[in-house]
Amino acid sequence: MTYEITYILKPELTTEEQTAVNKTVENHIKALGGSMQSVERTFSVERGGTDENNLRKFAYPIKHYRQGYYYTMLFDIDGTNLPELDQTLSREAEILRFLVVKDFNPLAPVEAKTAEEAKAEQVLEEVEATEEKKPRRTRKSA
């Protein structure tokens, strides 16, 4: 199954240290039998970064930091290994926060209605039509 992880790194990390953390995350995923698809900096200056260093300001402090580097990574892994990946990444000191979500796949096209669904829709329309025809009660003033 394909998953996406977005994680925030501490703002004092150099570019080389950020690359090393990315490699560490990749190694953790590979150690659990996963494979990488892509890694990218989520907020760069071109994509909404706050300054030339690509730091992004937080709405509130996270572990006493007010800004950080965001990265997003796509990877394939068996879903049963996600709790272990969560535990491993929680112990990484350079990662302030992370979130793993299942990668979005568009829904399949809707099939034609079955006979039961068509009948249910027809009954619903009839009920709504009869409710509209009922006279409404009005309040008489004294």
KALINTA-V512082 format. One record per helix or strand. SS is the DSSP state (alpha for helix, beta for strand). FROM is the first residue (numbers start at 1). LEN is the number of residues. Records with the same first field share a line. If there is no record, write none. Layout:
SS=FROM-LEN ; FROM-LEN
This chain:
beta=2-9 ; 35-7 ; 56-7 ; 65-12 ; 95-8
alpha=15-17 ; 45-3 ; 79-12 ; 115-19
